[in-house]
Amino acid sequence: MATDEERALIAPCGLNCGACPLYMARVDETLRQRIAEAQGVPVDQVFLCAGCRSAKGRIPGVGLGPVCDTYACALDDRNVEFCYECQDFPCLRLAPCADRAQEIPHNNKVYFLFLLQKEGIDSWLEKYPDRMRQYRRGKKPRPGGEIEL
């Protein structure tokens, strides 16, 4: 059974804030050092994120404005916990794009939201590590074919 903390770390858009390096670096000094080196900043200036729900959608360390548009739309405007609960799902806020696709899993949002809806949070969290491994290392030798690792 997912804990309240695990549930709170699933963003309305279907991203798992708990698996984000900026979240994990809060307790992982080695990871924080690697992030500092990659960003070219001192370790004490690395942005450490508590997850979008606890930050009320305000995530300046990842280049978002005052409030993430998707967060504001889901929780403030539409009053839904997850985007899949919205009558306009899926919408352009969730559209995939190639920009930074190798760095951030935003292209998985709609896929993850459908799986959350279908499986529920507990199953989704259990399978999340394998799905991210697929995303990062998988290959599609044939269009429409299965992913090979």
Phi and psi in radians as a Rosetta constraint file:
Dihedral C 1 N 2 CA 2 C 2 CIRCULARHARMONIC -1.138 0.35
Dihedral N 2 CA 2 C 2 N 3 CIRCULARHARMONIC 2.415 0.35
Dihedral C 2 N 3 CA 3 C 3 CIRCULARHARMONIC -1.337 0.35
Dihedral N 3 CA 3 C 3 N 4 CIRCULARHARMONIC 2.887 0.35
Dihedral C 3 N 4 CA 4 C 4 CIRCULARHARMONIC -1.047 0.35
Dihedral N 4 CA 4 C 4 N 5 CIRCULARHARMONIC -0.654 0.35
Dihedral C 4 N 5 CA 5 C 5 CIRCULARHARMONIC -1.134 0.35
Dihedral N 5 CA 5 C 5 N 6 CIRCULARHARMONIC -0.766 0.35
Dihedral C 5 N 6 CA 6 C 6 CIRCULARHARMONIC -1.091 0.35
Dihedral N 6 CA 6 C 6 N 7 CIRCULARHARMONIC -0.738 0.35
Dihedral C 6 N 7 CA 7 C 7 CIRCULARHARMONIC -1.086 0.35
Dihedral N 7 CA 7 C 7 N 8 CIRCULARHARMONIC -0.734 0.35
Dihedral C 7 N 8 CA 8 C 8 CIRCULARHARMONIC -1.189 0.35
Dihedral N 8 CA 8 C 8 N 9 CIRCULARHARMONIC -0.307 0.35
Dihedral C 8 N 9 CA 9 C 9 CIRCULARHARMONIC -1.585 0.35
Dihedral N 9 CA 9 C 9 N 10 CIRCULARHARMONIC 0.038 0.35
Dihedral C 9 N 10 CA 10 C 10 CIRCULARHARMONIC -1.652 0.35
Dihedral N 10 CA 10 C 10 N 11 CIRCULARHARMONIC 2.025 0.35
Dihedral C 10 N 11 CA 11 C 11 CIRCULARHARMONIC -1.220 0.35
Dihedral N 11 CA 11 C 11 N 12 CIRCULARHARMONIC 2.730 0.35
Dihedral C 11 N 12 CA 12 C 12 CIRCULARHARMONIC -0.955 0.35
Dihedral N 12 CA 12 C 12 N 13 CIRCULARHARMONIC -0.518 0.35
Dihedral C 12 N 13 CA 13 C 13 CIRCULARHARMONIC -1.462 0.35
Dihedral N 13 CA 13 C 13 N 14 CIRCULARHARMONIC -0.071 0.35
Dihedral C 13 N 14 CA 14 C 14 CIRCULARHARMONIC 1.731 0.35
Dihedral N 14 CA 14 C 14 N 15 CIRCULARHARMONIC 0.001 0.35
Dihedral C 14 N 15 CA 15 C 15 CIRCULARHARMONIC -1.402 0.35
Dihedral N 15 CA 15 C 15 N 16 CIRCULARHARMONIC 2.613 0.35
Dihedral C 15 N 16 CA 16 C 16 CIRCULARHARMONIC -1.737 0.35
Dihedral N 16 CA 16 C 16 N 17 CIRCULARHARMONIC 1.697 0.35
Dihedral C 16 N 17 CA 17 C 17 CIRCULARHARMONIC -1.047 0.35
Dihedral N 17 CA 17 C 17 N 18 CIRCULARHARMONIC -0.511 0.35
Dihedral C 17 N 18 CA 18 C 18 CIRCULARHARMONIC -1.144 0.35
Dihedral N 18 CA 18 C 18 N 19 CIRCULARHARMONIC -0.341 0.35
Dihedral C 18 N 19 CA 19 C 19 CIRCULARHARMONIC -1.731 0.35
Dihedral N 19 CA 19 C 19 N 20 CIRCULARHARMONIC 0.025 0.35
Dihedral C 19 N 20 CA 20 C 20 CIRCULARHARMONIC -1.346 0.35
Dihedral N 20 CA 20 C 20 N 21 CIRCULARHARMONIC 2.360 0.35
Dihedral C 20 N 21 CA 21 C 21 CIRCULARHARMONIC -0.990 0.35
Dihedral N 21 CA 21 C 21 N 22 CIRCULARHARMONIC -0.589 0.35
Dihedral C 21 N 22 CA 22 C 22 CIRCULARHARMONIC -1.228 0.35
Dihedral N 22 CA 22 C 22 N 23 CIRCULARHARMONIC -0.402 0.35
Dihedral C 22 N 23 CA 23 C 23 CIRCULARHARMONIC -1.447 0.35
Dihedral N 23 CA 23 C 23 N 24 CIRCULARHARMONIC -0.854 0.35
Dihedral C 23 N 24 CA 24 C 24 CIRCULARHARMONIC -1.117 0.35
Dihedral N 24 CA 24 C 24 N 25 CIRCULARHARMONIC -0.493 0.35
Dihedral C 24 N 25 CA 25 C 25 CIRCULARHARMONIC -1.189 0.35
Dihedral N 25 CA 25 C 25 N 26 CIRCULARHARMONIC -0.192 0.35
Dihedral C 25 N 26 CA 26 C 26 CIRCULARHARMONIC -1.079 0.35
Dihedral N 26 CA 26 C 26 N 27 CIRCULARHARMONIC -0.549 0.35
Dihedral C 26 N 27 CA 27 C 27 CIRCULARHARMONIC -2.088 0.35
Dihedral N 27 CA 27 C 27 N 28 CIRCULARHARMONIC -0.069 0.35
Dihedral C 27 N 28 CA 28 C 28 CIRCULARHARMONIC -1.984 0.35
Dihedral N 28 CA 28 C 28 N 29 CIRCULARHARMONIC 1.716 0.35
Dihedral C 28 N 29 CA 29 C 29 CIRCULARHARMONIC -1.091 0.35
Dihedral N 29 CA 29 C 29 N 30 CIRCULARHARMONIC -0.660 0.35
Dihedral C 29 N 30 CA 30 C 30 CIRCULARHARMONIC -1.103 0.35
Dihedral N 30 CA 30 C 30 N 31 CIRCULARHARMONIC -0.781 0.35
Dihedral C 30 N 31 CA 31 C 31 CIRCULARHARMONIC -1.104 0.35
Dihedral N 31 CA 31 C 31 N 32 CIRCULARHARMONIC -0.726 0.35
Dihedral C 31 N 32 CA 32 C 32 CIRCULARHARMONIC -1.054 0.35
Dihedral N 32 CA 32 C 32 N 33 CIRCULARHARMONIC -0.696 0.35
Dihedral C 32 N 33 CA 33 C 33 CIRCULARHARMONIC -1.128 0.35
Dihedral N 33 CA 33 C 33 N 34 CIRCULARHARMONIC -0.767 0.35
Dihedral C 33 N 34 CA 34 C 34 CIRCULARHARMONIC -1.093 0.35
Dihedral N 34 CA 34 C 34 N 35 CIRCULARHARMONIC -0.698 0.35
Dihedral C 34 N 35 CA 35 C 35 CIRCULARHARMONIC -1.135 0.35
Dihedral N 35 CA 35 C 35 N 36 CIRCULARHARMONIC -0.741 0.35
Dihedral C 35 N 36 CA 36 C 36 CIRCULARHARMONIC -1.049 0.35
Dihedral N 36 CA 36 C 36 N 37 CIRCULARHARMONIC -0.761 0.35
Dihedral C 36 N 37 CA 37 C 37 CIRCULARHARMONIC -1.113 0.35
Dihedral N 37 CA 37 C 37 N 38 CIRCULARHARMONIC -0.764 0.35
Dihedral C 37 N 38 CA 38 C 38 CIRCULARHARMONIC -1.140 0.35
Dihedral N 38 CA 38 C 38 N 39 CIRCULARHARMONIC -0.605 0.35
Dihedral C 38 N 39 CA 39 C 39 CIRCULARHARMONIC -1.548 0.35
Dihedral N 39 CA 39 C 39 N 40 CIRCULARHARMONIC -0.208 0.35
Dihedral C 39 N 40 CA 40 C 40 CIRCULARHARMONIC 1.197 0.35
Dihedral N 40 CA 40 C 40 N 41 CIRCULARHARMONIC 0.657 0.35
Dihedral C 40 N 41 CA 41 C 41 CIRCULARHARMONIC -2.246 0.35
Dihedral N 41 CA 41 C 41 N 42 CIRCULARHARMONIC 2.758 0.35
Dihedral C 41 N 42 CA 42 C 42 CIRCULARHARMONIC -1.103 0.35
Dihedral N 42 CA 42 C 42 N 43 CIRCULARHARMONIC 2.651 0.35
Dihedral C 42 N 43 CA 43 C 43 CIRCULARHARMONIC -0.959 0.35
Dihedral N 43 CA 43 C 43 N 44 CIRCULARHARMONIC -0.681 0.35
Dihedral C 43 N 44 CA 44 C 44 CIRCULARHARMONIC -1.278 0.35
Dihedral N 44 CA 44 C 44 N 45 CIRCULARHARMONIC -0.064 0.35
Dihedral C 44 N 45 CA 45 C 45 CIRCULARHARMONIC -1.882 0.35
Dihedral N 45 CA 45 C 45 N 46 CIRCULARHARMONIC 0.088 0.35
Dihedral C 45 N 46 CA 46 C 46 CIRCULARHARMONIC -1.187 0.35
Dihedral N 46 CA 46 C 46 N 47 CIRCULARHARMONIC 2.283 0.35
Dihedral C 46 N 47 CA 47 C 47 CIRCULARHARMONIC -1.241 0.35
Dihedral N 47 CA 47 C 47 N 48 CIRCULARHARMONIC 2.133 0.35
Dihedral C 47 N 48 CA 48 C 48 CIRCULARHARMONIC -1.915 0.35
Dihedral N 48 CA 48 C 48 N 49 CIRCULARHARMONIC 2.158 0.35
Dihedral C 48 N 49 CA 49 C 49 CIRCULARHARMONIC -1.779 0.35
Dihedral N 49 CA 49 C 49 N 50 CIRCULARHARMONIC 2.483 0.35
Dihedral C 49 N 50 CA 50 C 50 CIRCULARHARMONIC -1.730 0.35
Dihedral N 50 CA 50 C 50 N 51 CIRCULARHARMONIC 0.064 0.35
Dihedral C 50 N 51 CA 51 C 51 CIRCULARHARMONIC 1.774 0.35
Dihedral N 51 CA 51 C 51 N 52 CIRCULARHARMONIC 2.598 0.35
Dihedral C 51 N 52 CA 52 C 52 CIRCULARHARMONIC -1.183 0.35
Dihedral N 52 CA 52 C 52 N 53 CIRCULARHARMONIC -0.574 0.35
Dihedral C 52 N 53 CA 53 C 53 CIRCULARHARMONIC -1.180 0.35
Dihedral N 53 CA 53 C 53 N 54 CIRCULARHARMONIC -0.788 0.35
Dihedral C 53 N 54 CA 54 C 54 CIRCULARHARMONIC -1.222 0.35
Dihedral N 54 CA 54 C 54 N 55 CIRCULARHARMONIC -0.438 0.35
Dihedral C 54 N 55 CA 55 C 55 CIRCULARHARMONIC -1.594 0.35
Dihedral N 55 CA 55 C 55 N 56 CIRCULARHARMONIC 0.108 0.35
Dihedral C 55 N 56 CA 56 C 56 CIRCULARHARMONIC 0.957 0.35
Dihedral N 56 CA 56 C 56 N 57 CIRCULARHARMONIC 0.624 0.35
Dihedral C 56 N 57 CA 57 C 57 CIRCULARHARMONIC 1.409 0.35
Dihedral N 57 CA 57 C 57 N 58 CIRCULARHARMONIC 0.103 0.35
Dihedral C 57 N 58 CA 58 C 58 CIRCULARHARMONIC -1.738 0.35
Dihedral N 58 CA 58 C 58 N 59 CIRCULARHARMONIC 1.715 0.35
Dihedral C 58 N 59 CA 59 C 59 CIRCULARHARMONIC -2.180 0.35
Dihedral N 59 CA 59 C 59 N 60 CIRCULARHARMONIC 1.304 0.35
Dihedral C 59 N 60 CA 60 C 60 CIRCULARHARMONIC -1.160 0.35
Dihedral N 60 CA 60 C 60 N 61 CIRCULARHARMONIC -0.436 0.35
Dihedral C 60 N 61 CA 61 C 61 CIRCULARHARMONIC -1.194 0.35
Dihedral N 61 CA 61 C 61 N 62 CIRCULARHARMONIC -0.223 0.35
Dihedral C 61 N 62 CA 62 C 62 CIRCULARHARMONIC -1.990 0.35
Dihedral N 62 CA 62 C 62 N 63 CIRCULARHARMONIC 0.323 0.35
Dihedral C 62 N 63 CA 63 C 63 CIRCULARHARMONIC 1.473 0.35
Dihedral N 63 CA 63 C 63 N 64 CIRCULARHARMONIC 0.208 0.35
Dihedral C 63 N 64 CA 64 C 64 CIRCULARHARMONIC -1.458 0.35
Dihedral N 64 CA 64 C 64 N 65 CIRCULARHARMONIC 2.666 0.35
Dihedral C 64 N 65 CA 65 C 65 CIRCULARHARMONIC -1.230 0.35
Dihedral N 65 CA 65 C 65 N 66 CIRCULARHARMONIC -2.703 0.35
Dihedral C 65 N 66 CA 66 C 66 CIRCULARHARMONIC -0.983 0.35
Dihedral N 66 CA 66 C 66 N 67 CIRCULARHARMONIC -0.727 0.35
Dihedral C 66 N 67 CA 67 C 67 CIRCULARHARMONIC -2.481 0.35
Dihedral N 67 CA 67 C 67 N 68 CIRCULARHARMONIC 2.372 0.35
Dihedral C 67 N 68 CA 68 C 68 CIRCULARHARMONIC -1.001 0.35
Dihedral N 68 CA 68 C 68 N 69 CIRCULARHARMONIC 2.262 0.35
Dihedral C 68 N 69 CA 69 C 69 CIRCULARHARMONIC -1.040 0.35
Dihedral N 69 CA 69 C 69 N 70 CIRCULARHARMONIC -0.698 0.35
Dihedral C 69 N 70 CA 70 C 70 CIRCULARHARMONIC -1.189 0.35
Dihedral N 70 CA 70 C 70 N 71 CIRCULARHARMONIC -0.733 0.35
Dihedral C 70 N 71 CA 71 C 71 CIRCULARHARMONIC -1.046 0.35
Dihedral N 71 CA 71 C 71 N 72 CIRCULARHARMONIC -0.860 0.35
Dihedral C 71 N 72 CA 72 C 72 CIRCULARHARMONIC -1.069 0.35
Dihedral N 72 CA 72 C 72 N 73 CIRCULARHARMONIC -0.725 0.35
Dihedral C 72 N 73 CA 73 C 73 CIRCULARHARMONIC -1.083 0.35
Dihedral N 73 CA 73 C 73 N 74 CIRCULARHARMONIC -0.873 0.35
Dihedral C 73 N 74 CA 74 C 74 CIRCULARHARMONIC -1.171 0.35
Dihedral N 74 CA 74 C 74 N 75 CIRCULARHARMONIC -0.970 0.35
Dihedral C 74 N 75 CA 75 C 75 CIRCULARHARMONIC -1.492 0.35
Dihedral N 75 CA 75 C 75 N 76 CIRCULARHARMONIC -0.655 0.35
Dihedral C 75 N 76 CA 76 C 76 CIRCULARHARMONIC -1.552 0.35
Dihedral N 76 CA 76 C 76 N 77 CIRCULARHARMONIC -0.838 0.35
Dihedral C 76 N 77 CA 77 C 77 CIRCULARHARMONIC -1.474 0.35
Dihedral N 77 CA 77 C 77 N 78 CIRCULARHARMONIC -0.772 0.35
Dihedral C 77 N 78 CA 78 C 78 CIRCULARHARMONIC -1.739 0.35
Dihedral N 78 CA 78 C 78 N 79 CIRCULARHARMONIC -0.256 0.35
Dihedral C 78 N 79 CA 79 C 79 CIRCULARHARMONIC 0.983 0.35
Dihedral N 79 CA 79 C 79 N 80 CIRCULARHARMONIC 0.854 0.35
Dihedral C 79 N 80 CA 80 C 80 CIRCULARHARMONIC -2.133 0.35
Dihedral N 80 CA 80 C 80 N 81 CIRCULARHARMONIC 2.645 0.35
Dihedral C 80 N 81 CA 81 C 81 CIRCULARHARMONIC -1.343 0.35
Dihedral N 81 CA 81 C 81 N 82 CIRCULARHARMONIC -0.670 0.35
Dihedral C 81 N 82 CA 82 C 82 CIRCULARHARMONIC -2.286 0.35
Dihedral N 82 CA 82 C 82 N 83 CIRCULARHARMONIC 2.592 0.35
Dihedral C 82 N 83 CA 83 C 83 CIRCULARHARMONIC -1.007 0.35
Dihedral N 83 CA 83 C 83 N 84 CIRCULARHARMONIC -0.552 0.35
Dihedral C 83 N 84 CA 84 C 84 CIRCULARHARMONIC -1.100 0.35
Dihedral N 84 CA 84 C 84 N 85 CIRCULARHARMONIC -0.280 0.35
Dihedral C 84 N 85 CA 85 C 85 CIRCULARHARMONIC -1.452 0.35
Dihedral N 85 CA 85 C 85 N 86 CIRCULARHARMONIC -0.122 0.35
Dihedral C 85 N 86 CA 86 C 86 CIRCULARHARMONIC -1.444 0.35
Dihedral N 86 CA 86 C 86 N 87 CIRCULARHARMONIC 2.492 0.35
Dihedral C 86 N 87 CA 87 C 87 CIRCULARHARMONIC -1.175 0.35
Dihedral N 87 CA 87 C 87 N 88 CIRCULARHARMONIC -0.314 0.35
Dihedral C 87 N 88 CA 88 C 88 CIRCULARHARMONIC -1.688 0.35
Dihedral N 88 CA 88 C 88 N 89 CIRCULARHARMONIC 0.129 0.35
Dihedral C 88 N 89 CA 89 C 89 CIRCULARHARMONIC -1.256 0.35
Dihedral N 89 CA 89 C 89 N 90 CIRCULARHARMONIC 2.404 0.35
Dihedral C 89 N 90 CA 90 C 90 CIRCULARHARMONIC -1.426 0.35
Dihedral N 90 CA 90 C 90 N 91 CIRCULARHARMONIC 2.679 0.35
Dihedral C 90 N 91 CA 91 C 91 CIRCULARHARMONIC -2.208 0.35
Dihedral N 91 CA 91 C 91 N 92 CIRCULARHARMONIC 3.104 0.35
Dihedral C 91 N 92 CA 92 C 92 CIRCULARHARMONIC -1.144 0.35
Dihedral N 92 CA 92 C 92 N 93 CIRCULARHARMONIC -0.401 0.35
Dihedral C 92 N 93 CA 93 C 93 CIRCULARHARMONIC -1.055 0.35
Dihedral N 93 CA 93 C 93 N 94 CIRCULARHARMONIC -0.463 0.35
Dihedral C 93 N 94 CA 94 C 94 CIRCULARHARMONIC -1.755 0.35
Dihedral N 94 CA 94 C 94 N 95 CIRCULARHARMONIC 0.037 0.35
Dihedral C 94 N 95 CA 95 C 95 CIRCULARHARMONIC -1.095 0.35
Dihedral N 95 CA 95 C 95 N 96 CIRCULARHARMONIC 2.389 0.35
Dihedral C 95 N 96 CA 96 C 96 CIRCULARHARMONIC -1.285 0.35
Dihedral N 96 CA 96 C 96 N 97 CIRCULARHARMONIC 2.723 0.35
Dihedral C 96 N 97 CA 97 C 97 CIRCULARHARMONIC -2.622 0.35
Dihedral N 97 CA 97 C 97 N 98 CIRCULARHARMONIC 2.759 0.35
Dihedral C 97 N 98 CA 98 C 98 CIRCULARHARMONIC -1.347 0.35
Dihedral N 98 CA 98 C 98 N 99 CIRCULARHARMONIC -0.366 0.35
Dihedral C 98 N 99 CA 99 C 99 CIRCULARHARMONIC -1.012 0.35
Dihedral N 99 CA 99 C 99 N 100 CIRCULARHARMONIC 2.034 0.35
Dihedral C 99 N 100 CA 100 C 100 CIRCULARHARMONIC 1.128 0.35
Dihedral N 100 CA 100 C 100 N 101 CIRCULARHARMONIC 0.370 0.35
Dihedral C 100 N 101 CA 101 C 101 CIRCULARHARMONIC -1.069 0.35
Dihedral N 101 CA 101 C 101 N 102 CIRCULARHARMONIC -0.469 0.35
Dihedral C 101 N 102 CA 102 C 102 CIRCULARHARMONIC -1.361 0.35
Dihedral N 102 CA 102 C 102 N 103 CIRCULARHARMONIC -0.315 0.35
Dihedral C 102 N 103 CA 103 C 103 CIRCULARHARMONIC -1.719 0.35
Dihedral N 103 CA 103 C 103 N 104 CIRCULARHARMONIC -0.696 0.35
Dihedral C 103 N 104 CA 104 C 104 CIRCULARHARMONIC -2.206 0.35
Dihedral N 104 CA 104 C 104 N 105 CIRCULARHARMONIC 2.515 0.35
Dihedral C 104 N 105 CA 105 C 105 CIRCULARHARMONIC -1.493 0.35
Dihedral N 105 CA 105 C 105 N 106 CIRCULARHARMONIC 0.514 0.35
Dihedral C 105 N 106 CA 106 C 106 CIRCULARHARMONIC -1.087 0.35
Dihedral N 106 CA 106 C 106 N 107 CIRCULARHARMONIC -0.446 0.35
Dihedral C 106 N 107 CA 107 C 107 CIRCULARHARMONIC -1.217 0.35
Dihedral N 107 CA 107 C 107 N 108 CIRCULARHARMONIC -0.172 0.35
Dihedral C 107 N 108 CA 108 C 108 CIRCULARHARMONIC -1.607 0.35
Dihedral N 108 CA 108 C 108 N 109 CIRCULARHARMONIC -0.058 0.35
Dihedral C 108 N 109 CA 109 C 109 CIRCULARHARMONIC -0.935 0.35
Dihedral N 109 CA 109 C 109 N 110 CIRCULARHARMONIC -0.964 0.35
Dihedral C 109 N 110 CA 110 C 110 CIRCULARHARMONIC -1.117 0.35
Dihedral N 110 CA 110 C 110 N 111 CIRCULARHARMONIC -0.756 0.35
Dihedral C 110 N 111 CA 111 C 111 CIRCULARHARMONIC -0.994 0.35
Dihedral N 111 CA 111 C 111 N 112 CIRCULARHARMONIC -0.849 0.35
Dihedral C 111 N 112 CA 112 C 112 CIRCULARHARMONIC -1.121 0.35
Dihedral N 112 CA 112 C 112 N 113 CIRCULARHARMONIC -0.680 0.35
Dihedral C 112 N 113 CA 113 C 113 CIRCULARHARMONIC -1.137 0.35
Dihedral N 113 CA 113 C 113 N 114 CIRCULARHARMONIC -0.731 0.35
Dihedral C 113 N 114 CA 114 C 114 CIRCULARHARMONIC -1.089 0.35
Dihedral N 114 CA 114 C 114 N 115 CIRCULARHARMONIC -0.700 0.35
Dihedral C 114 N 115 CA 115 C 115 CIRCULARHARMONIC -1.183 0.35
Dihedral N 115 CA 115 C 115 N 116 CIRCULARHARMONIC -0.680 0.35
Dihedral C 115 N 116 CA 116 C 116 CIRCULARHARMONIC -1.036 0.35
Dihedral N 116 CA 116 C 116 N 117 CIRCULARHARMONIC -0.790 0.35
Dihedral C 116 N 117 CA 117 C 117 CIRCULARHARMONIC -1.107 0.35
Dihedral N 117 CA 117 C 117 N 118 CIRCULARHARMONIC -0.752 0.35
Dihedral C 117 N 118 CA 118 C 118 CIRCULARHARMONIC -1.296 0.35
Dihedral N 118 CA 118 C 118 N 119 CIRCULARHARMONIC -0.779 0.35
Dihedral C 118 N 119 CA 119 C 119 CIRCULARHARMONIC -1.714 0.35
Dihedral N 119 CA 119 C 119 N 120 CIRCULARHARMONIC -0.485 0.35
Dihedral C 119 N 120 CA 120 C 120 CIRCULARHARMONIC 1.597 0.35
Dihedral N 120 CA 120 C 120 N 121 CIRCULARHARMONIC 2.871 0.35
Dihedral C 120 N 121 CA 121 C 121 CIRCULARHARMONIC -1.138 0.35
Dihedral N 121 CA 121 C 121 N 122 CIRCULARHARMONIC -0.755 0.35
Dihedral C 121 N 122 CA 122 C 122 CIRCULARHARMONIC -1.061 0.35
Dihedral N 122 CA 122 C 122 N 123 CIRCULARHARMONIC -0.874 0.35
Dihedral C 122 N 123 CA 123 C 123 CIRCULARHARMONIC -1.131 0.35
Dihedral N 123 CA 123 C 123 N 124 CIRCULARHARMONIC -0.716 0.35
Dihedral C 123 N 124 CA 124 C 124 CIRCULARHARMONIC -1.052 0.35
Dihedral N 124 CA 124 C 124 N 125 CIRCULARHARMONIC -0.806 0.35
Dihedral C 124 N 125 CA 125 C 125 CIRCULARHARMONIC -1.119 0.35
Dihedral N 125 CA 125 C 125 N 126 CIRCULARHARMONIC -0.675 0.35
Dihedral C 125 N 126 CA 126 C 126 CIRCULARHARMONIC -1.108 0.35
Dihedral N 126 CA 126 C 126 N 127 CIRCULARHARMONIC -0.685 0.35
Dihedral C 126 N 127 CA 127 C 127 CIRCULARHARMONIC -1.560 0.35
Dihedral N 127 CA 127 C 127 N 128 CIRCULARHARMONIC -0.161 0.35
Dihedral C 127 N 128 CA 128 C 128 CIRCULARHARMONIC -0.986 0.35
Dihedral N 128 CA 128 C 128 N 129 CIRCULARHARMONIC -0.826 0.35
Dihedral C 128 N 129 CA 129 C 129 CIRCULARHARMONIC -0.996 0.35
Dihedral N 129 CA 129 C 129 N 130 CIRCULARHARMONIC -0.741 0.35
Dihedral C 129 N 130 CA 130 C 130 CIRCULARHARMONIC -1.157 0.35
Dihedral N 130 CA 130 C 130 N 131 CIRCULARHARMONIC -0.668 0.35
Dihedral C 130 N 131 CA 131 C 131 CIRCULARHARMONIC -1.168 0.35
Dihedral N 131 CA 131 C 131 N 132 CIRCULARHARMONIC -0.642 0.35
Dihedral C 131 N 132 CA 132 C 132 CIRCULARHARMONIC -1.237 0.35
Dihedral N 132 CA 132 C 132 N 133 CIRCULARHARMONIC -0.607 0.35
Dihedral C 132 N 133 CA 133 C 133 CIRCULARHARMONIC -1.084 0.35
Dihedral N 133 CA 133 C 133 N 134 CIRCULARHARMONIC -0.746 0.35
Dihedral C 133 N 134 CA 134 C 134 CIRCULARHARMONIC -1.017 0.35
Dihedral N 134 CA 134 C 134 N 135 CIRCULARHARMONIC -0.808 0.35
Dihedral C 134 N 135 CA 135 C 135 CIRCULARHARMONIC -1.084 0.35
Dihedral N 135 CA 135 C 135 N 136 CIRCULARHARMONIC -0.787 0.35
Dihedral C 135 N 136 CA 136 C 136 CIRCULARHARMONIC -1.342 0.35
Dihedral N 136 CA 136 C 136 N 137 CIRCULARHARMONIC -0.623 0.35
Dihedral C 136 N 137 CA 137 C 137 CIRCULARHARMONIC -2.003 0.35
Dihedral N 137 CA 137 C 137 N 138 CIRCULARHARMONIC -0.165 0.35
Dihedral C 137 N 138 CA 138 C 138 CIRCULARHARMONIC -1.230 0.35
Dihedral N 138 CA 138 C 138 N 139 CIRCULARHARMONIC 2.680 0.35
Dihedral C 138 N 139 CA 139 C 139 CIRCULARHARMONIC -2.278 0.35
Dihedral N 139 CA 139 C 139 N 140 CIRCULARHARMONIC 2.548 0.35
Dihedral C 139 N 140 CA 140 C 140 CIRCULARHARMONIC -1.996 0.35
Dihedral N 140 CA 140 C 140 N 141 CIRCULARHARMONIC 1.671 0.35
Dihedral C 140 N 141 CA 141 C 141 CIRCULARHARMONIC -1.160 0.35
Dihedral N 141 CA 141 C 141 N 142 CIRCULARHARMONIC -0.484 0.35
Dihedral C 141 N 142 CA 142 C 142 CIRCULARHARMONIC -2.293 0.35
Dihedral N 142 CA 142 C 142 N 143 CIRCULARHARMONIC 2.364 0.35
Dihedral C 142 N 143 CA 143 C 143 CIRCULARHARMONIC -0.979 0.35
Dihedral N 143 CA 143 C 143 N 144 CIRCULARHARMONIC 2.335 0.35
Dihedral C 143 N 144 CA 144 C 144 CIRCULARHARMONIC 1.400 0.35
Dihedral N 144 CA 144 C 144 N 145 CIRCULARHARMONIC -0.106 0.35
Dihedral C 144 N 145 CA 145 C 145 CIRCULARHARMONIC -1.456 0.35
Dihedral N 145 CA 145 C 145 N 146 CIRCULARHARMONIC 3.112 0.35
Dihedral C 145 N 146 CA 146 C 146 CIRCULARHARMONIC -1.331 0.35
Dihedral N 146 CA 146 C 146 N 147 CIRCULARHARMONIC 2.743 0.35
Dihedral C 146 N 147 CA 147 C 147 CIRCULARHARMONIC -1.360 0.35
Dihedral N 147 CA 147 C 147 N 148 CIRCULARHARMONIC 2.352 0.35
Dihedral C 147 N 148 CA 148 C 148 CIRCULARHARMONIC -1.921 0.35
Dihedral N 148 CA 148 C 148 N 149 CIRCULARHARMONIC 2.410 0.35
